[in-house]
Amino acid sequence: MNKTERVVVLGGTGFVGAVLAERWPADATPPIYLVHRSRPGWIDRQAIKSVPVDLEDPSSVAGALGTGATIVNLLRPDGSGWYPKVIEMLAPLFARSGARRCVHASSIDVYQDTASPVVSEATEPSPRGAYEKDHLAAEAMLTCKFDKAVILRLGAVFGVGGLNVTALAREMASAPNLTLWVRRALYGERRMHLVSVETVCDALISAALSETLPYRLVLVTDDGAKENNFAFVQDALATAFGRSVPHAVPNIPRSVLRLLLRLRGLPIAGIDRRFSNERGRIFGVDPSAFPQRLHRYAQVLSQEIRA
Protein backbone atom coordinates (compact mmCIF):
# COMPACT_ATOMS: atom_id res chain seq x y z
CA MET A 1 0.00 0.00 0.00
CA ASN A 2 1.08 3.56 -0.69
CA LYS A 3 1.59 4.93 2.82
CA THR A 4 0.09 8.26 1.78
CA GLU A 5 -3.31 6.64 1.26
CA ARG A 6 -6.15 7.53 3.61
CA VAL A 7 -6.89 5.26 6.58
CA VAL A 8 -10.09 5.73 8.58
CA VAL A 9 -10.55 4.23 12.06
CA LEU A 10 -14.10 3.68 13.30
CA GLY A 11 -14.80 2.99 16.97
CA GLY A 12 -11.19 3.35 18.09
CA THR A 13 -11.66 5.83 20.91
CA GLY A 14 -10.70 3.38 23.67
CA PHE A 15 -7.28 2.15 24.79
CA VAL A 16 -6.70 0.06 21.64
CA GLY A 17 -7.27 3.09 19.41
CA ALA A 18 -4.92 5.19 21.55
CA VAL A 19 -2.07 2.67 21.25
CA LEU A 20 -2.80 2.25 17.54
CA ALA A 21 -2.19 5.97 17.05
CA GLU A 22 1.03 5.81 19.11
CA ARG A 23 2.42 2.87 17.14
CA TRP A 24 1.38 4.11 13.71
CA PRO A 25 4.46 4.28 11.44
CA ALA A 26 6.00 7.73 11.22
CA ASP A 27 6.41 7.41 7.46
CA ALA A 28 2.68 6.69 6.89
CA THR A 29 -0.15 9.20 6.73
CA PRO A 30 -1.77 9.31 10.22
CA PRO A 31 -5.21 7.72 10.42
CA ILE A 32 -8.43 9.72 10.75
CA TYR A 33 -10.66 8.69 13.66
CA LEU A 34 -14.44 8.71 13.25
CA VAL A 35 -15.85 9.55 16.70
CA HIS A 36 -19.40 8.33 17.25
CA ARG A 37 -19.70 8.94 20.99
CA SER A 38 -17.75 11.06 23.48
CA ARG A 39 -14.41 12.41 22.34
CA PRO A 40 -11.54 11.09 24.49
CA GLY A 41 -8.84 13.49 25.64
CA TRP A 42 -5.99 11.48 24.13
CA ILE A 43 -7.15 12.39 20.61
CA ASP A 44 -6.37 16.03 21.30
CA ARG A 45 -3.20 15.28 23.25
CA GLN A 46 -1.83 13.25 20.34
CA ALA A 47 -3.09 15.80 17.79
CA ILE A 48 -5.11 13.12 15.99
CA LYS A 49 -7.41 14.20 13.21
CA SER A 50 -10.99 13.17 13.98
CA VAL A 51 -14.46 13.59 12.50
CA PRO A 52 -17.70 13.26 14.52
CA VAL A 53 -20.25 10.82 13.02
CA ASP A 54 -23.77 9.67 13.85
CA LEU A 55 -24.04 5.90 13.37
CA GLU A 56 -27.80 6.25 12.94
CA ASP A 57 -27.28 8.57 9.97
CA PRO A 58 -25.76 6.75 6.96
CA SER A 59 -25.03 10.04 5.17
CA SER A 60 -22.96 11.20 8.15
CA VAL A 61 -20.78 8.08 7.99
CA ALA A 62 -20.56 8.11 4.20
CA GLY A 63 -19.39 11.72 4.18
CA ALA A 64 -16.71 11.01 6.77
CA LEU A 65 -15.46 7.91 4.95
CA GLY A 66 -14.79 9.74 1.72
CA THR A 67 -13.67 7.57 -1.18
CA GLY A 68 -10.95 4.98 -1.58
CA ALA A 69 -9.92 4.79 2.08
CA THR A 70 -8.75 1.78 4.04
CA ILE A 71 -11.17 1.26 6.93
CA VAL A 72 -10.17 -0.12 10.35
CA ASN A 73 -13.30 -1.09 12.25
CA LEU A 74 -12.82 -1.26 16.03
CA LEU A 75 -16.50 -1.05 16.97
CA ARG A 76 -17.35 -3.71 19.55
CA PRO A 77 -20.66 -5.43 20.38
CA ASP A 78 -22.18 -5.64 23.84
CA GLY A 79 -24.61 -8.48 23.20
CA SER A 80 -27.66 -6.20 23.05
CA GLY A 81 -28.15 -6.65 19.31
CA TRP A 82 -27.29 -3.11 18.19
CA TYR A 83 -23.98 -4.15 16.65
CA PRO A 84 -25.23 -6.34 13.77
CA LYS A 85 -27.72 -3.62 12.87
CA VAL A 86 -24.96 -1.02 12.66
CA ILE A 87 -22.72 -3.31 10.59
CA GLU A 88 -25.65 -4.10 8.29
CA MET A 89 -25.87 -0.37 7.59
CA LEU A 90 -22.11 0.17 7.33
CA ALA A 91 -21.10 -2.79 5.12
CA PRO A 92 -22.71 -1.47 1.89
CA LEU A 93 -21.41 2.03 2.70
CA PHE A 94 -17.88 0.64 2.93
CA ALA A 95 -18.30 -1.06 -0.44
CA ARG A 96 -19.88 1.96 -2.16
CA SER A 97 -17.11 4.22 -0.89
CA GLY A 98 -14.64 2.28 -3.02
CA ALA A 99 -12.67 1.43 0.09
CA ARG A 100 -9.39 -0.30 -0.65
CA ARG A 101 -9.71 -2.61 2.34
CA CYS A 102 -11.70 -3.10 5.54
CA VAL A 103 -9.79 -4.42 8.57
CA HIS A 104 -12.37 -5.71 11.04
CA ALA A 105 -11.58 -6.49 14.70
CA SER A 106 -13.52 -9.52 15.91
CA SER A 107 -12.91 -11.92 18.81
CA ILE A 108 -11.74 -15.48 19.53
CA ASP A 109 -14.80 -15.70 21.78
CA VAL A 110 -16.64 -17.02 18.72
CA TYR A 111 -14.95 -20.36 19.57
CA GLN A 112 -16.44 -20.39 23.08
CA ASP A 113 -18.05 -23.85 22.80
CA THR A 114 -15.59 -25.35 20.34
CA ALA A 115 -14.36 -28.76 21.48
CA SER A 116 -11.09 -28.71 19.53
CA PRO A 117 -7.97 -28.47 21.78
CA VAL A 118 -6.09 -26.54 19.09
CA VAL A 119 -7.94 -23.78 17.23
CA SER A 120 -6.83 -22.46 13.86
CA GLU A 121 -8.54 -20.32 11.27
CA ALA A 122 -9.96 -23.53 9.77
CA THR A 123 -11.78 -24.41 13.02
CA GLU A 124 -15.54 -23.97 12.87
CA PRO A 125 -16.77 -21.27 15.30
CA SER A 126 -19.19 -22.30 18.03
CA PRO A 127 -20.60 -19.19 19.76
CA ARG A 128 -22.23 -19.49 23.17
CA GLY A 129 -24.04 -16.23 23.89
CA ALA A 130 -25.35 -13.06 22.25
CA TYR A 131 -21.97 -11.30 22.37
CA GLU A 132 -20.22 -14.00 20.33
CA LYS A 133 -23.17 -14.35 17.94
CA ASP A 134 -23.11 -10.60 17.29
CA HIS A 135 -19.43 -10.87 16.38
CA LEU A 136 -20.09 -13.68 13.91
CA ALA A 137 -23.06 -11.89 12.37
CA ALA A 138 -20.91 -8.79 11.77
CA GLU A 139 -18.14 -10.88 10.20
CA ALA A 140 -20.61 -12.54 7.84
CA MET A 141 -22.09 -9.24 6.68
CA LEU A 142 -18.72 -7.69 5.96
CA THR A 143 -17.28 -10.69 4.12
CA CYS A 144 -20.50 -11.08 2.13
CA LYS A 145 -20.99 -7.44 1.13
CA PHE A 146 -17.41 -6.24 1.08
CA ASP A 147 -14.96 -8.36 -0.90
CA LYS A 148 -11.85 -6.76 0.61
CA ALA A 149 -12.58 -7.46 4.27
CA VAL A 150 -9.82 -8.80 6.55
CA ILE A 151 -11.12 -10.33 9.78
CA LEU A 152 -8.80 -10.33 12.82
CA ARG A 153 -10.10 -12.45 15.70
CA LEU A 154 -8.46 -11.01 18.80
CA GLY A 155 -7.63 -12.71 22.07
CA ALA A 156 -8.26 -11.11 25.48
CA VAL A 157 -6.51 -7.76 25.01
CA PHE A 158 -4.54 -6.37 27.96
CA GLY A 159 -2.86 -3.01 28.35
CA VAL A 160 -3.14 0.34 30.08
CA GLY A 161 -6.78 1.43 29.99
CA GLY A 162 -8.14 -2.09 29.41
CA LEU A 163 -10.13 -4.32 31.76
CA ASN A 164 -8.51 -7.73 31.28
CA VAL A 165 -6.27 -8.79 34.21
CA THR A 166 -7.56 -5.91 36.41
CA ALA A 167 -9.80 -8.20 38.52
CA LEU A 168 -6.83 -10.48 39.22
CA ALA A 169 -4.76 -7.43 40.15
CA ARG A 170 -7.37 -6.22 42.65
CA GLU A 171 -7.45 -9.70 44.16
CA MET A 172 -3.67 -9.73 44.46
CA ALA A 173 -3.81 -6.35 46.20
CA SER A 174 -6.11 -7.42 49.03
CA ALA A 175 -6.97 -11.13 49.05
CA PRO A 176 -5.61 -13.37 51.85
CA ASN A 177 -2.87 -15.83 50.97
CA LEU A 178 -5.26 -18.77 51.27
CA THR A 179 -7.42 -17.35 48.45
CA LEU A 180 -4.37 -16.94 46.21
CA TRP A 181 -3.20 -20.49 46.94
CA VAL A 182 -6.63 -21.96 46.18
CA ARG A 183 -6.73 -20.04 42.89
CA ARG A 184 -3.27 -21.34 42.03
CA ALA A 185 -4.28 -24.92 42.79
CA LEU A 186 -7.42 -24.63 40.67
CA TYR A 187 -6.21 -22.63 37.70
CA GLY A 188 -2.40 -22.83 37.69
CA GLU A 189 -1.95 -24.37 34.24
CA ARG A 190 -5.09 -22.92 32.69
CA ARG A 191 -4.48 -21.11 29.39
CA MET A 192 -5.42 -17.40 29.46
CA HIS A 193 -5.40 -16.57 25.70
CA LEU A 194 -4.22 -13.04 26.47
CA VAL A 195 -2.79 -10.73 23.84
CA SER A 196 -0.97 -7.46 24.46
CA VAL A 197 -2.48 -4.30 23.02
CA GLU A 198 0.87 -3.73 21.27
CA THR A 199 0.56 -7.08 19.47
CA VAL A 200 -3.00 -6.25 18.44
CA CYS A 201 -2.04 -2.83 17.08
CA ASP A 202 0.92 -4.22 15.15
CA ALA A 203 -1.45 -6.72 13.50
CA LEU A 204 -3.96 -3.97 12.70
CA ILE A 205 -1.25 -1.81 11.15
CA SER A 206 0.09 -4.70 9.11
CA ALA A 207 -3.39 -5.59 7.85
CA ALA A 208 -4.12 -1.97 6.98
CA LEU A 209 -0.84 -1.02 5.29
CA SER A 210 0.46 -4.21 3.64
CA GLU A 211 0.44 -4.24 -0.14
CA THR A 212 -0.97 -7.76 -0.36
CA LEU A 213 -2.51 -10.06 2.22
CA PRO A 214 -2.53 -13.85 1.79
CA TYR A 215 -5.42 -14.42 4.20
CA ARG A 216 -8.81 -12.90 4.97
CA LEU A 217 -9.11 -14.42 8.46
CA VAL A 218 -6.36 -14.31 11.10
CA LEU A 219 -6.20 -15.23 14.80
CA VAL A 220 -4.36 -12.62 16.87
CA THR A 221 -3.26 -13.93 20.27
CA ASP A 222 -0.06 -14.35 22.26
CA ASP A 223 -0.94 -18.03 22.74
CA GLY A 224 2.40 -18.98 21.20
CA ALA A 225 4.02 -17.91 24.48
CA LYS A 226 4.20 -20.81 26.95
CA GLU A 227 3.84 -18.23 29.76
CA ASN A 228 0.28 -17.37 28.65
CA ASN A 229 -1.30 -19.19 31.60
CA PHE A 230 -2.83 -18.37 34.98
CA ALA A 231 0.26 -19.25 37.05
CA PHE A 232 2.52 -16.87 35.12
CA VAL A 233 -0.03 -14.06 35.31
CA GLN A 234 -0.42 -14.57 39.04
CA ASP A 235 3.37 -14.60 39.52
CA ALA A 236 3.75 -11.37 37.54
CA LEU A 237 1.11 -9.68 39.70
CA ALA A 238 2.63 -11.07 42.89
CA THR A 239 5.99 -9.56 41.95
CA ALA A 240 4.39 -6.20 41.18
CA PHE A 241 2.51 -6.13 44.50
CA GLY A 242 5.42 -7.49 46.54
CA ARG A 243 3.61 -10.68 47.50
CA SER A 244 4.67 -14.31 47.44
CA VAL A 245 2.62 -17.16 45.98
CA PRO A 246 4.18 -20.60 46.60
CA HIS A 247 5.20 -22.25 43.34
CA ALA A 248 4.88 -25.68 44.93
CA VAL A 249 1.09 -25.50 45.33
CA PRO A 250 -0.13 -28.75 43.71
CA ASN A 251 -2.66 -28.47 40.92
CA ILE A 252 -6.11 -29.84 41.63
CA PRO A 253 -6.98 -32.58 39.09
CA ARG A 254 -8.47 -31.30 35.85
CA SER A 255 -11.60 -33.38 36.47
CA VAL A 256 -12.38 -31.27 39.54
CA LEU A 257 -11.92 -28.01 37.64
CA ARG A 258 -14.15 -29.28 34.83
CA LEU A 259 -16.84 -30.23 37.35
CA LEU A 260 -16.72 -26.81 39.00
CA LEU A 261 -16.99 -25.06 35.63
CA ARG A 262 -19.96 -27.23 34.65
CA LEU A 263 -21.71 -26.39 37.92
CA ARG A 264 -21.27 -22.70 37.12
CA GLY A 265 -22.56 -23.20 33.59
CA LEU A 266 -19.20 -22.28 32.04
CA PRO A 267 -17.50 -23.96 29.05
CA ILE A 268 -14.75 -26.42 29.93
CA ALA A 269 -12.90 -26.85 26.64
CA GLY A 270 -11.05 -23.55 26.97
CA ILE A 271 -8.97 -24.51 30.00
CA ASP A 272 -6.41 -26.34 27.85
CA ARG A 273 -7.22 -24.89 24.44
CA ARG A 274 -4.49 -23.29 22.34
CA PHE A 275 -4.80 -20.91 19.42
CA SER A 276 -2.59 -21.10 16.36
CA ASN A 277 -0.14 -18.26 15.68
CA GLU A 278 0.88 -19.51 12.25
CA ARG A 279 -0.99 -16.90 10.22
CA GLY A 280 -0.61 -14.26 12.92
CA ARG A 281 3.16 -14.15 12.49
CA ILE A 282 2.65 -12.90 8.92
CA PHE A 283 0.72 -10.00 10.43
CA GLY A 284 3.42 -9.06 12.92
CA VAL A 285 2.21 -11.20 15.84
CA ASP A 286 5.29 -12.02 17.94
CA PRO A 287 4.49 -13.84 21.23
CA SER A 288 8.09 -13.55 22.44
CA ALA A 289 7.37 -10.08 23.88
CA PHE A 290 4.44 -11.36 25.99
CA PRO A 291 6.29 -11.97 29.31
CA GLN A 292 7.95 -8.55 29.35
CA ARG A 293 4.75 -6.73 28.41
CA LEU A 294 2.70 -8.55 31.03
CA HIS A 295 5.24 -7.78 33.77
CA ARG A 296 5.25 -4.12 32.71
CA TYR A 297 1.45 -3.98 32.77
CA ALA A 298 1.38 -5.66 36.20
CA GLN A 299 3.61 -2.86 37.54
CA VAL A 300 1.22 -0.25 36.09
CA LEU A 301 -1.78 -1.95 37.71
CA SER A 302 0.06 -2.11 41.02
CA GLN A 303 0.75 1.64 40.93
CA GLU A 304 -2.82 2.48 39.93
CA ILE A 305 -4.47 0.32 42.59
CA ARG A 306 -2.15 1.49 45.36
CA ALA A 307 -2.76 5.10 44.39
HUTA-V691680 format. One record per run of one state. SS is the DSSP state (alpha for helix, beta for strand, coil for the rest). FROM is the first residue (numbers start at 0). TO is the last residue. If there is no record, write none. Layout:
ss->[SS | SS]
from->[FROM | FROM]
to->[TO | TO]
//
This chain:
ss->[coil | beta | coil | alpha | coil | beta | coil | alpha | coil | beta | coil | alpha | coil | beta | coil | alpha | coil | beta | alpha | coil | beta | coil | alpha | coil | beta | coil | beta | coil | alpha | coil | alpha | coil | beta | coil | beta | alpha | coil | beta | coil | beta | alpha | coil | alpha | coil | alpha | coil | beta | coil | alpha | coil | alpha | coil]
from->[0 | 6 | 10 | 14 | 23 | 31 | 35 | 40 | 45 | 49 | 52 | 57 | 65 | 69 | 73 | 81 | 96 | 100 | 107 | 111 | 117 | 119 | 129 | 145 | 148 | 154 | 155 | 158 | 165 | 174 | 176 | 187 | 190 | 191 | 193 | 196 | 209 | 216 | 220 | 228 | 229 | 241 | 253 | 263 | 268 | 271 | 273 | 275 | 279 | 283 | 286 | 306]
to->[5 | 9 | 13 | 22 | 30 | 34 | 39 | 44 | 48 | 51 | 56 | 64 | 68 | 72 | 80 | 95 | 99 | 106 | 110 | 116 | 118 | 128 | 144 | 147 | 153 | 154 | 157 | 164 | 173 | 175 | 186 | 189 | 190 | 192 | 195 | 208 | 215 | 219 | 227 | 228 | 240 | 252 | 262 | 267 | 270 | 272 | 274 | 278 | 282 | 285 | 305 | 306]
//
